[in-house]
Every structure is written in C-alpha cells, then in structure tokens.
Amino acid sequence: MDEHINAVNFPGSEWEKVRRYAMVIEWSDEDQLFLVSIPDFPGAHTHGRTRAEAAAMGEEVIALLLDGEVKPPPPRFTAMSYPVRPEAEVGEFITAGNVR
C-alpha cells in the first residue's frame, strides 16, 4: 500500500475502528521523541516529535494493521463514550486539594 493513510482518505466508519484501540505514548529522553506502543498489536511501535504527531502516527499504524489483518484482535482497552461524572467540574477537583 503506497498511499499514506490518514483521516482524510480513510473511510469514516473504518476510522472509528482505529480509534477503539489504545496507544501508550511516552517521552524518551534518550531519543528526544514521544514513543508509541499499541498493546493490542504486540511489537507495533512508532514515534513523533510532539505528542500530537505521535498520536497521529499511532493511529496510522493501527489503520495499516487493521487494513492488513484478516481478523484483527478485539480492542482490550476501550475509552468510555461518556464522562464518568458529568457533574464534576475541574474546579471541584482543585479546591478539594488534589493538585500538588
């Protein structure tokens, strides 16, 4: 596949599948880059100069892996589509003395 996969040329319904997979983004002092690993696809790694670039690269890797998988693994880690406590405000957290 020679075409660069991104949100612009990847179908919306397929892009939603990409977003179901978790990524771990960590700063590397040694490499001076953000490193990305994808737990559901062992051995899948990428990187970026910024956190946003690393996240975009991670999504691209997931899209490429899903495109090539006959039966991709189900996502193990899923984000909730709704807030846990929608009534909670950031100020509530700060005034409770939770910020150091």
C-alpha positions in Angstrom: 0.0 0.0 0.0 1.7 3.1 -1.2 -1.0 5.6 -0.2 -0.5 7.5 3.1 -3.4 6.6 5.4 -4.9 9.4 7.4 -8.2 10.8 8.5 -8.6 12.5 5.1 -8.5 9.3 2.9 -9.6 6.6 5.4 -13.4 6.0 5.4 -15.2 7.4 8.5 -16.6 4.1 9.7 -13.2 2.4 9.4 -11.5 5.4 11.2 -13.9 4.8 14.1 -12.5 1.2 14.4 -9.0 2.7 14.6 -9.9 4.9 17.5 -11.1 1.9 19.5 -7.5 0.7 20.1 -5.4 2.1 22.9 -2.0 3.6 22.5 0.7 4.2 25.1 2.6 7.4 24.5 5.8 8.0 26.5 8.6 10.6 26.3 12.1 9.2 25.6 14.9 11.3 27.0 17.4 9.1 25.1 15.6 9.6 21.7 14.2 13.1 22.4 10.9 11.8 20.9 7.5 10.6 22.0 7.4 6.8 21.6 4.2 5.0 20.9 3.3 1.3 21.5 0.0 -0.3 20.8 -0.8 -3.0 23.4 -3.3 -4.9 21.2 -0.7 -5.4 18.5 2.5 -6.6 20.2 5.6 -5.3 18.5 3.8 -2.3 16.9 5.7 0.9 17.7 6.1 4.3 16.2 7.2 7.8 17.3 6.7 11.5 16.9 8.4 14.8 17.7 5.3 16.0 19.5 2.6 14.2 21.5 0.1 15.1 18.7 2.3 13.8 16.0 3.0 10.6 18.0 -0.8 10.1 18.4 -1.4 10.6 14.7 1.4 8.2 13.8 0.0 5.7 16.2 -3.5 5.9 14.6 -1.9 5.5 11.2 -0.1 2.3 12.4 -3.3 0.9 13.7 -5.1 1.7 10.5 -2.4 -0.1 8.5 -2.5 -3.1 10.8 -6.3 -3.3 10.6 -6.2 -3.0 6.8 -3.8 -6.0 6.6 -5.4 -8.2 9.3 -7.8 -10.9 8.2 -9.3 -11.0 11.7 -7.9 -8.2 13.9 -7.8 -8.7 17.6 -10.7 -7.1 19.5 -9.6 -3.9 21.4 -8.8 -4.8 25.0 -8.8 -1.2 26.3 -11.7 1.0 25.5 -12.5 4.6 26.3 -15.9 5.4 27.7 -18.0 7.4 25.3 -19.4 9.4 28.2 -17.9 11.2 31.2 -17.8 9.2 34.4 -19.1 12.1 36.5 -20.5 14.7 34.1 -21.4 16.9 37.0 -17.9 17.1 38.2 -16.0 20.3 37.4 -12.2 20.8 37.3 -12.5 23.5 39.9 -14.1 20.9 42.2 -11.0 18.8 41.9 -8.6 21.6 42.5 -10.5 23.1 45.5 -10.5 19.7 47.1 -6.8 20.0 47.5 -6.0 17.3 44.8 -3.4 19.4 43.0 0.2 19.4 44.2 
